[in-house]
Every structure is written in C-alpha cells, then in structure tokens.
Amino acid sequence: MKKIITLYGQPGCGKSTQAQILAEKYGFFQFGMGERLREEIESGSSLGKEIKPFVDEGTLIPDNLMIQVIRNISDKATESGIIFDGFPRIVAQAEMLEKLAGEMGLEIGKLYYLRLKPEEALRRINARAKLGKRKDDVSPEAIKNRFATFERESKPLLEHYRNRGKLIEIDGEMSINETQAEIIKNL
C-alpha cells in the first residue's frame, strides 16, 4: 500500500530540503504545504484569497480551507506514496489526514520530527530571507507568530504520533546529509 510520510518541525528545520531529497531518491510525490499555499495565493484564486491573510500573519489555515488544498492529491500519489512537508501541524489535521488517507487508499506512515533550537531556526530563516525566496520570512511579526504557533501546537501533535508508535525524532541541527541518513535509516 502507498504510504504517507510527514516531515515536521518548526520553520527553518529543513523539512523542504529533506522532502525534496526523499522525493528524488525514493519517488515519493512531494507535497509541501507552505509551498502549495504560496502557489495558491499567487494564482489569485478565490481559495488563495481566503488563505492569504492567514499566511501573511503566520497563523494556521482553518481546516475547511486545508481540506480543499489537500483533497485532490490522491491522483498524484506515486507507487511510493506521498511525503508531506509541513502538514499536519495540529492533531485535528492529523485526524483529518488519517480519514482522507483511508478514502484515498493510502496508509499513514511515520512522522519525522526534525528538532531544532529556536535560535538556530531563526538564524536559518534570516539566512533564507536574504535569498528573497519567501515573503513570509521577512516579517518579524509573522516569524514570531509562526514560532508561537509551532510551540503551542507541536506538543499535542507529537504526543498524538508518539501514542500511535509513528513518531521518529531526529536532530535537525545536523548537516543535511547526516539528517537525511537518519531519516533513511528509519524509513
């Protein structure tokens, strides 16, 4: 059965980098929630217009909008499955994903939590902001909100996956190659 695996951690932990490597190496369909939300906003769609204020403020997208974003991905799942980058972020989203996975004929795999100290996360975000790739890396208020949201929501989500035996914790402060090796070791 095709699997859904998730890379999780606070902003700047390397989720997107690791998801891209795994997608290329193992053939997963990579679904980066942050990237997908930014694409939807840039498209000018009505869904993008509804999502934009939440992204600009660095707050969570309501579930009814999130379902619209992810519902149409089952046809994009490869033989390996889907790797989610930055989703789910709260327990309600994890439960929603479990329900949608069943409807899509996918199995929920592991959640790989890339632990990172807030100081290192901020350093990485500031470095990424200098490259000008992400507008939400520039606003100090949005960054502060993203960190606060992560801190508030991460503990229950991690406990949710831990209780199901699906949590793998990895030191996100290692190099890209070392982090990748740890993820692969636990696939």
C-alpha positions in Angstrom: 0.0 0.0 0.0 1.2 3.5 -0.8 2.3 5.5 2.3 2.0 9.0 3.5 5.0 10.1 5.5 5.4 13.5 7.1 8.4 15.7 7.8 7.6 18.0 10.8 9.4 20.7 12.7 9.5 24.4 13.3 10.2 26.9 10.5 13.8 26.6 9.3 14.3 22.9 10.4 15.0 21.6 6.8 11.6 19.9 6.1 11.5 21.1 2.4 15.1 20.2 1.8 14.7 16.7 3.2 11.4 16.2 1.4 12.9 17.1 -1.9 15.8 14.7 -1.4 13.5 11.8 -0.4 11.1 12.5 -3.3 14.0 12.4 -5.8 15.7 9.3 -4.2 12.6 7.2 -3.5 10.0 8.5 -5.9 7.6 10.0 -3.3 5.2 12.7 -4.5 6.3 15.8 -2.5 3.6 17.9 -1.1 5.0 21.0 0.6 2.1 22.6 2.3 3.8 26.0 2.7 4.8 26.0 -1.0 1.4 24.9 -2.1 -0.3 27.6 -0.1 2.0 30.3 -1.6 1.2 28.9 -5.1 -2.5 29.1 -4.4 -2.1 32.7 -3.2 -0.1 33.7 -6.2 -2.6 32.1 -8.6 -5.2 34.7 -7.5 -7.8 32.0 -7.0 -10.7 32.5 -4.5 -9.1 29.9 -2.3 -5.8 31.7 -2.5 -7.5 35.0 -1.4 -9.1 33.2 1.6 -5.7 31.7 2.6 -3.6 34.8 2.2 -4.4 36.6 5.4 -3.5 33.5 7.5 -0.2 33.1 5.7 0.6 36.8 5.9 0.0 36.7 9.7 1.8 33.4 10.2 -1.2 31.7 11.7 -2.8 28.3 11.0 -5.1 27.9 8.0 -8.6 26.8 9.0 -9.4 23.1 8.4 -12.1 23.7 5.9 -9.6 25.5 3.7 -6.9 23.0 4.3 -9.2 20.1 3.2 -9.7 21.9 -0.1 -6.0 22.2 -0.6 -5.2 18.5 0.0 -8.3 16.7 -1.2 -7.2 16.5 -4.8 -3.7 14.9 -4.3 -4.7 11.2 -4.3 -4.2 11.0 -8.1 -0.7 12.4 -7.6 0.5 9.7 -5.2 3.3 7.7 -6.8 4.0 4.0 -6.2 5.9 5.0 -3.1 3.3 7.4 -1.8 3.3 11.0 -0.7 5.7 12.9 1.5 4.1 15.8 3.3 6.3 18.7 4.2 4.8 20.8 7.0 1.4 19.1 7.3 -0.3 18.1 9.5 0.5 20.7 12.1 -2.2 20.1 14.7 -4.0 17.0 16.0 -7.2 17.9 14.2 -5.3 18.0 10.9 -3.6 14.6 11.7 -7.0 13.1 12.3 -8.4 14.7 9.1 -5.4 13.3 7.2 -6.0 9.8 8.6 -9.6 10.0 7.3 -8.6 11.3 3.9 -5.8 8.7 3.6 -8.3 5.9 4.0 -10.5 7.5 1.3 -7.5 7.8 -1.0 -6.3 4.3 -0.4 -3.1 5.4 1.4 -1.5 4.3 4.7 -0.3 6.8 7.3 3.4 6.1 7.8 5.8 7.8 10.2 6.0 11.5 11.3 9.7 12.5 11.3 10.2 15.4 13.7 13.3 17.4 12.9 14.1 19.0 16.3 15.8 22.4 16.1 16.6 25.0 18.8 14.7 28.3 18.2 17.9 30.3 17.9 19.1 28.0 15.1 15.7 28.2 13.4 15.8 32.0 13.4 19.4 32.0 12.1 18.3 29.8 9.2 15.2 31.8 8.5 17.2 35.0 8.4 19.7 33.5 6.0 16.9 32.2 3.8 15.2 35.7 3.9 18.4 37.2 2.4 17.9 35.0 -0.6 14.5 36.6 -1.1 12.7 33.3 -1.9 9.9 33.6 0.7 7.9 36.7 1.6 6.8 35.2 4.9 10.5 35.0 6.0 10.8 38.8 6.0 8.1 40.0 8.5 9.4 39.7 12.1 5.8 39.6 13.4 4.9 36.7 11.0 8.1 34.8 12.1 7.2 35.4 15.8 3.6 34.1 15.2 5.0 31.1 13.3 7.3 30.2 16.2 4.5 30.7 18.8 2.0 28.7 16.8 4.6 25.9 16.4 5.4 25.9 20.1 1.7 25.8 21.1 0.6 23.1 18.6 3.7 20.8 18.5 3.4 19.1 21.8 -0.1 17.6 21.3 0.7 16.6 17.7 3.9 14.9 18.7 2.1 13.1 21.5 -0.6 12.0 19.0 2.0 10.3 16.8 4.0 9.0 19.8 0.9 7.3 21.2 0.4 5.6 17.8 4.1 4.4 17.6 4.6 6.6 14.5 7.0 9.3 15.8 10.6 9.4 14.8 12.6 12.2 16.4 15.7 13.4 14.6 18.3 16.1 15.5 17.6 18.8 12.9 20.8 20.6 13.7 22.9 18.0 12.0 24.1 18.6 8.4 21.7 18.0 5.5 23.5 14.7 4.7 23.5 13.5 8.4 19.8 14.4 8.8 19.0 12.6 5.5 20.9 9.5 6.7 18.9 9.4 9.9 15.6 9.7 8.1 16.5 7.0 5.6 17.7 4.7 8.4 14.1 4.9 9.8 12.1 4.7 6.6 
